């Protein structure tokens, strides 16, 4: 489908995706509650930092960091791999392939469509953050906020690409659900979701800087909480993040094209 | 409109014996078998034709329809639908066709069908006035009423199939591939779907290729049939010629005013069924007039009907001959 036609259809895809996302309200709320791990880590690290700070992280810094992590996770999440796995396995992907809109666009729209509902949860948490730890918990610099927006888009795109690549692997493996489990193990540990990257040993940090995980969560949180002292540092990290966006995009297209040739459209 | 030349579609299928041991061994070493789902078939279908695509389970019908609609890449051979190569899945091609799978749905499960219609309007880029007109027509022909406002998951199978058809036709496809569209439906719903398909074909001149295990669908809708078995073409031509070739008999059903003996009928033809009040006889088509006259003269007939042998039997015999 031409880009123009896809852009024209996109608002409808988003609207229908949103209606679908909220069709089961109770399930949606339970799912959002299932992503509250940062709040658990907040309690844990705050207790650890009660007597003395760890690095530059005292209790208020941990509160700010993990509440920001919660907000970023809500806004940059995607579970497209789950839908793709199901559709490839039982053949219902066929129905998407019959429509003149690229299925990857449709998956992206569906991922994005859940965002308003997640923002409804994330905004009160952000408000609580400001109320509890004060306005100094987040950066006041408008340029940093603009860079944060860029990093959020990058974080969401990397997460989406990971979902789509793992979803596409279902073409070859029939089910790639366990691959996502494996990815999430590394993601939780190396993204800054459970421990701020800043607290990693220097050697491990040097490795993590080149991996995609940090750019899914850690970087937007760091920009939001004003960790980085200069724009140059932020821009360097953003460049690495967007390099991963580009790699992810290429990998997604490759996996899709190769995978589609394997698609057997099972079932009558 | 549709040209198929030497079409082949072969699959690699993973095979393993039952049991835990075989399951464990298959983790390390897998054996694959090549299945020739379609093994070199040719046919042409003209614009506006209604063609029945028949064959037993696993004959390759659905695979062919999936190749024609661009879902599967052929292993070899040429396929063209209105000048397009389906496997390229160009937008212009996708806007001209639709595949309705009786056992798969495109309706969004948790939302009312009206949302799927709206989604299709957007992705097929259907102008709003045309969409409204099409929906009015579909709602009238399929008697959709309030169905379109209920979540799909709450609809019955028949209601869902009516909405599936409506969703499939939002963009008024020129070519309609129907794979078992009446499967699982009750008799009245089957008749509704059949009537609808016929009217859509007449109104819009759409080309229709239909597979169905219900021979009634084929008899009512398709003057021409293409028959395949084990991936090979067995017959392509008018349905009545197929029946005449395979079973040159007519089936005569006699109802009697008082019971007659089976032995009284044996001389007139093959007795298919006999009970006290009714007998069914297969008679060569050239002998029908003579037999009817004789039976009427000799036995207490109260009513009779002459019909073709059931298409199911014709097909069974065709497949049996092909495999012999």
HADDOCK unambig.tbl for C-alpha pairs under 7 A between the chains (distance, minus, plus):
assign (segid A and resid 1 and name CA) (segid B and resid 91 and name CA) 5.51 0.50 0.50
assign (segid A and resid 9 and name CA) (segid B and resid 122 and name CA) 4.96 0.50 0.50
assign (segid A and resid 9 and name CA) (segid B and resid 123 and name CA) 5.48 0.50 0.50
assign (segid A and resid 12 and name CA) (segid B and resid 119 and name CA) 6.26 0.50 0.50
assign (segid A and resid 12 and name CA) (segid B and resid 122 and name CA) 6.47 0.50 0.50
assign (segid A and resid 13 and name CA) (segid B and resid 119 and name CA) 6.67 0.50 0.50
assign (segid A and resid 16 and name CA) (segid B and resid 115 and name CA) 6.81 0.50 0.50
assign (segid A and resid 20 and name CA) (segid B and resid 110 and name CA) 6.50 0.50 0.50
assign (segid A and resid 20 and name CA) (segid B and resid 111 and name CA) 6.53 0.50 0.50
assign (segid A and resid 23 and name CA) (segid B and resid 110 and name CA) 6.32 0.50 0.50
assign (segid A and resid 92 and name CA) (segid B and resid 104 and name CA) 6.70 0.50 0.50
assign (segid A and resid 94 and name CA) (segid B and resid 71 and name CA) 6.40 0.50 0.50
assign (segid A and resid 95 and name CA) (segid B and resid 106 and name CA) 5.63 0.50 0.50
assign (segid A and resid 97 and name CA) (segid B and resid 71 and name CA) 6.83 0.50 0.50
assign (segid A and resid 98 and name CA) (segid B and resid 94 and name CA) 6.29 0.50 0.50
assign (segid A and resid 99 and name CA) (segid B and resid 94 and name CA) 6.44 0.50 0.50
assign (segid A and resid 99 and name CA) (segid B and resid 123 and name CA) 6.97 0.50 0.50
assign (segid A and resid 100 and name CA) (segid B and resid 91 and name CA) 5.14 0.50 0.50
assign (segid A and resid 100 and name CA) (segid B and resid 94 and name CA) 5.79 0.50 0.50
assign (segid A and resid 100 and name CA) (segid B and resid 95 and name CA) 6.85 0.50 0.50
assign (segid A and resid 100 and name CA) (segid B and resid 123 and name CA) 6.33 0.50 0.50
assign (segid A and resid 100 and name CA) (segid B and resid 124 and name CA) 6.46 0.50 0.50
assign (segid A and resid 101 and name CA) (segid B and resid 123 and name CA) 6.11 0.50 0.50
assign (segid A and resid 264 and name CA) (segid B and resid 72 and name CA) 6.86 0.50 0.50
assign (segid A and resid 268 and name CA) (segid B and resid 62 and name CA) 6.49 0.50 0.50
assign (segid A and resid 268 and name CA) (segid B and resid 101 and name CA) 6.58 0.50 0.50
assign (segid A and resid 268 and name CA) (segid B and resid 103 and name CA) 5.86 0.50 0.50
